[in-house]
Amino acid sequence: MGVRHAVVAGGGIGGLTAAVALSRGGWRVTVCERAPALAGIGAGIVLAPNALRALDSIGLGPELWAGDALPGPVGLRTPDGTWLSRSDSGAMSTRYGLSARAVHRGFLIDALAAALPPNVVRPGVSVTGVADAGGAVVVRTSEGDLRADVVVAADGMRSVLRGQLFPRHPGLCHAGEAGWRAVLPGAGLPPQQATETWGRGERFGVVPLVDGRIYVYATTVTGPGAQPTDHHAELTRRFGAWHDPIPALLDRLNRRNPDPVGILHHDFYELGSPLPRFHAGRVALLGDAAHAMTPNMGQGGCQAIEDAVVVAHLLARDADVPAALAAYSKARHRRTTLISRRSRRMGRLAGLSHPLAASIRNLALRATPRVVALRALDTVLGWQPPSGLAPTSGNLDAHAKEQP
């Protein structure tokens, strides 16, 4: 058998992780990315222990995500600064063997691309469809057809290939929220803590990145299509009187500053109804294409990374591509569906706007012991890569057998 060819549709985090994993498993890989260049759109991502463990399993260990763990207390606050719940990175490290790292998406995209052989990524090339060719698949692209043994559809929440493979699926639905994101310079500010503040129907998050910058985000309960004319003014109106350091961070977003910061604003969409499976023949869907979820648990990118290492592992283990992809669907469908539903429920809890409902929520959060709150994340953060994907950069899983 010659070298098998995999085409990856989409050069985001999930697609590039799959490309690295497949390439290191002996596949010839082509990544088609419709944008003219690879880019991690201006926001941060928290690499939780499950994602770090997945990356390490394919040889992308600390050299990729080196840097300090999230510092100090990590948790939830009220707009006046009162803590609702908190833990720290040390507790996470003790429980899961390592702590989360927060990086800029652009940094992660660059690191993944650098781990690929030359000329694997084809920017400016979009995948428009696939066609079965018996023992192979024909990939229709904007620059002509490609023949592949397998296609990994990582083409985002508005996936063209998902629409082709599952035309009767209802597709995306609005999640009832919209959000702002930005990355700020940290120079001149005191050290920041990773926190999320819950008001009534509104949230504000602060995440220090390993490079010293600060990732901020905010959400509000709203219908689709609401677009403020002045994002900074809207953020100041909603959050300007909240606890420190939120006012100072908002001031850095001011477009009148000498070094203006771009503010991204998006409606939140999700696949409210799960797909029946994550594959069809020789095509596998991963990440947002397979299970677009709300960002309330910070697991969208992490689950895409998990998807990528699992599909590559199964394709390496089984020469029968359709059988390997059927095993991938079985391995990933239930887990991602449960996490998606949990993220949706968390968004509804955080988005409570009635004063009485929000007060009861806050009382319940304060009354929950820290160890109970952390233990609730075990099924998410304690995930292990498939057997045969051994960590390559240290004994990251040494503590796993000791977890309570």
N, C-alpha and C positions, 0 to 999 in steps of 0.2 A: 504494500500500500504506500502511495506517495504521501507527501506532506499535505495534510488536509487544510482547507481554506475556510476561514470564518470571516464573515462580513458583519461589522458592528455598525448599526445605524444610530448615530448620536455620539458626540464627543464630550458628554458631561461626565460627572463623577462615576456613575454606574457603568456607562459605556467604556470609559477608559480603564476602570478597574477590571472589567471583563476582558478587555484587550490585553492588559498586562498578564492576567492569570492564564489566558489561552495561549499567549505567546510563550510564556514560560513553561507551558505544558506541551510545547512542540508544534502548535498550530501556526500556519501563516495567516496573518490577520490584516484586514483592511478596515479602517475606521472612516466612515463617511460622516462628515459634520457639515450641516448646511450653512453655518455661519462662516464668514470669510477667514476667521481665526478662532482658535480655542480661547475661551475666556470664562473666568469664574465671576459672574455678574456680582457687582459690588456688595457683597454681604459676607458674613461669617458662617461657619458651620462648626458645631460641637461634635467632635469625634468621640463618641461614647465608648466605653470598654468593649462592647460587642463589635463595633466597627474597627477599633484598633487591633483587636484579636484577629479579625478577618484579614485585614491588611497584612499583619505580621505573618499569617499563614501562607501568603504568596510571596514572601520575601521583602515586604515593604514595612520594615519595622521602625525603630526609633530614628533612623536617619531621615525618614520621611516626616515624622511628626514630632521631632525633638523640640523641647521647650517645656516651660513650667506647666504643671497641672493648673486647673482653675484654682485660684488662690482663695484662702479664707472661707468664711461661711458661704454656702450656696443654698438658696431657698426662696421663699415667698414672703412678700411684705404687703402692707396696706399703704395707701397713699400718704399717710402721716408718718410712715417709716416703721411702724410696729411689725415685728416678725410674726408671721403666721406659722412658718415651719422653716427649719434650716438644718443642714448637715455640713459636712466639709469634705474636701478632696481626700483627706486622710481616711475617713470612714469608707469612702468609695474604694480606695486602693486596698484597704484591709479586706473588704468584702469580695471585690471582683478581681483582685490581683494587679490592677493598674487604674489610673485615674483618667478622667476625660481631658482632652486637649481641645482648645478652640483655635481654629486657624481661619485665615481668609480663604474663600473658595478659589480665588485665583491662584494662591500658593499651592493648594491641593491639586488643581488642574495641571499646573506646570510640573509638579513633582510626578504625577502619574504619567504625563506625556513624556517626561525625561526618562522614564523607566521602559519605554517602548523602543524597539529597533527603529532605525531611520526609515522614513518614508511610509510609515504605517498609516499615519493620519492624512486624510485628504480633505482639507478645509474647502468650503465653498461647493461641496458636493452633497446634494440632498437625495435621500432614498424615497422614491415615489411609489414603490410597490414591490411585490414578490410574486413569483410564479413557480409552481412545482415543475421540476424537470426530472421526475423519476428518482434516480439516486442522488440528485443534487437539487439546488434551488437557484433560479435566476433572479437576480436582484436588479430591479429597474432603478437607475439613478439619472440625475440631470446630466451626466456625462457619458451615458451609455450603460449597457448591461454588464453585470458581473456574474460569474458563476461561482457558487459557494457550496460547501458541504453543510454549513449551518449559518443561520442569520440570528444575531442577537439584536432585538429591537429595543434600543434604549433611547428612543426618540421623544421622550418627555410626556407630560400629562396630556398633551393634544396629539398623541401618537397617530401618525398616518397608518402605520402598520397595524395597530390595534383596531382601527376602524375597518381595515380591509379584512382582517382575520375574524372579527366578531361584529359584523355589521348590524346585528339586532340588539346589541348591548346598548342601554340608554346613554352611556358615556358620562361625561362630567356633570356634576351638579354644584351649584353655589353653596358654600358652607356657612353662609350667614355672617361672615366677617370679612374685613379688609385690613391690610397692614402696611406699615411703613418700615423700611430698613435703611441703614446707613452705617458706614464705617468711619470713625473719627480718629484724628491723631490724639495720642494720649499724653504727649509732652505737656508738662506744666500742670497736670492734674494729679491728685494723690492716687495711690494704688486703688484700683477698682475691684469690687467683688461681683461675682456672677449672681445676679438677682433678677427676679421677676416680680413686679408689683401689680396686684389685682385691685382694681376699683370696681365700679358697677358698670359692666358692659365694656370696660376698657382695661388694657394691660400695657405695661412698659417694661422692657427687658434690657439688661445691661450685661454684656459678656466681654471680659478682657481677652484679647487675642494673644497668642504666644509672641507675636512680633512687637508688642507694646501698644498697638492700636486698640480701639474699643468699638465693638459691634453693638449697636443699639437697634431695638425694634419696638414697635408699638402696634396695637391692634384695637379695633373697635367693632362692635356689632352693627352691621349695616346690610342693606340689600345690594345686589349687583349694580355696578355702573356708577356708583357715587364717586365723584372725582373732585376733591377740593381744588380751588383755583390757586391757593397759596399753601403749600404743604407745611412750611415752617410756621406760618400763622396758625394753621389748624392744630398742629402739634402743641404749640405754646398755649392755645386756648384750652386744650384738653388736659395737658399734663404740666403746665408751667408752675402750678402751685403744689405739685407733689413733692415728696421728700428729696433731700439732697442725695445724690448728685444730679438728679434729673434736670433741674433748671440750668445748671452749668453745662450739661451735655447738650441741652436744647440750644443754648447760646452758641455753641460751636457749629450747630447746623445752620445758623443764620446765613442766608445767602449774601448778606452785606459784609461778611468777614473777608479779610484779604485772601484767604484760602478757602473758597466755598466748598462745601461737601455735597455730593449728589445724594438726593433722597429718592429711594425707589418706593413706589406705591402699587400694590396689587390687590385685587380681590382674591379670596381664598376659594379654590375649587378642589373637589375630590371625586373619586369614583365611589359614589354612595352605595352602589350595588357591585359586589365583587364579580370579577370575570369568572366564568365557569372553570377556567384553567389558564395557565400562563404559557401555553405553547400550542402550536398547531403544526403538525408535521415536523419540518426541519427549522422552524422559527420559534424562538423563545423571546418572551417579553420580560423586561426587568425594570425595576425602579418605578418611576412615575407612570411609565407606559403600562405597567402591570397592575399597580395598586396605588395610584396617586392618593395621598392622605393629607390631612391637615397638619400644620407644623407644630401642633400643641405639645407633642412629646419630643420634638427635635429628632425624630427617627426617620424622616424621609430619605435623606442621603445615606444614613447608616444602614437602612434596609436595602437600598440599592447596592451598597458595597457587599452586604451579605449575599444578596442574589447573585452577584457577579462571581464570587469565589465558589459558591455552590454549583452554579451551572458549569463553570470551568472544571471543577472536580469531577462532576458526573460525566462530562464529555470525555475526560481523560480516562475514566474507568471503564466506559462502555463504548465500543466502536460503533454500535448501533445508535445513530444519532436520534431518531425518533423515540427510541426507548429511553435514552439518557434524558431527553427533554421531558418525557412523561414522568420520570423519576424526579426531575427538577420541580415540576408543577406540584407533585405530591409533597415534596420536602418543604416548599415555600408557601403554598397557598394558605393553609390554616394559620400559620404564624403571622403572616403579613395582614391577613384579614382581621385577626384578633387585635393586633397593634393598631390598625387603622380605626377600628371601632373604639378602642380605648382612647385614642387621640381625639376622636370626635366627641366622646363623652367628657373628656377633660376640657375641651373648648366650650362646651355648653355650661359646664360648672364655672369656669373662669368668666364666662360671658353673662352670668346672672346680673340683671340690672335692677330688679326690685329690691328696695332697701332691706326688707325683712329676709328675703331669700339670701341676699349677699351676707347679711349678719349671721344667719344660721350656718352658712358655708364656712365663714371665717372661724366661728366657734368650733366647728368640727375639725378644721385643720389645726387649730391650736391644741386641741385635745388629743390629737393623734401622736403617739410616741414616735421619736425619731427613728428608732429601730424598725418599727412597723412600717413607716413610710418608705424606708430604704428597702426593706424586704419585699415590698410590693413591686419593686422593679426587677426582682431576680429573674423572672422569665424573659425580660427584655435584655437586660445588661449582662446576664450570665450566659448568654448564648456561646456555644463552642463551635469552631469550624468543623467540617466533616472529618471523620477519622481518615488519616492519610495526608491531611494538610497540616503538617507539624509546624509549630512556631519555629522561626529561624533566627531570632535575635533575642535570646534570653528566655528564661523560664517564666513567661508571662502567665502560664496557667498553673503555676506551682500551688497557688492558694485555692484553686477551684475545688479540690477534693476536701478542703477544710471548711468550705462555706456551710454555715448553719442552715 
